[in-house]
């Protein structure tokens, strides 16, 4: 399940809602998948804690709901349903991954 503020069926939220804003990221503290770090920080009692890039599946595709490795996510499209992810998410890499 993708958590967030005003999320749609693919995990787009009030903060990020373009067509390809469909990758949910896992917080290393609560282990939940969120639409974005802003939703997480507004909804939780702790800040988003980045995942180690070697974590087994730190990303969920909002379209097909499959879990992805960091390496799969770096291709900017889901290997299962071929949905494209927003390449500008790379600007937040240091927030989501360590």
Secondary structure, 3 states (H helix, E strand, C coil): CEECCCCCCCCCCCCCCCCCCCEEEECCCCCCEECCHHHHHHHCCCCCCCECCCCCCCEEECCCCCEECHHHHCCCECCCCCCECCHHHHHHHHHHEC
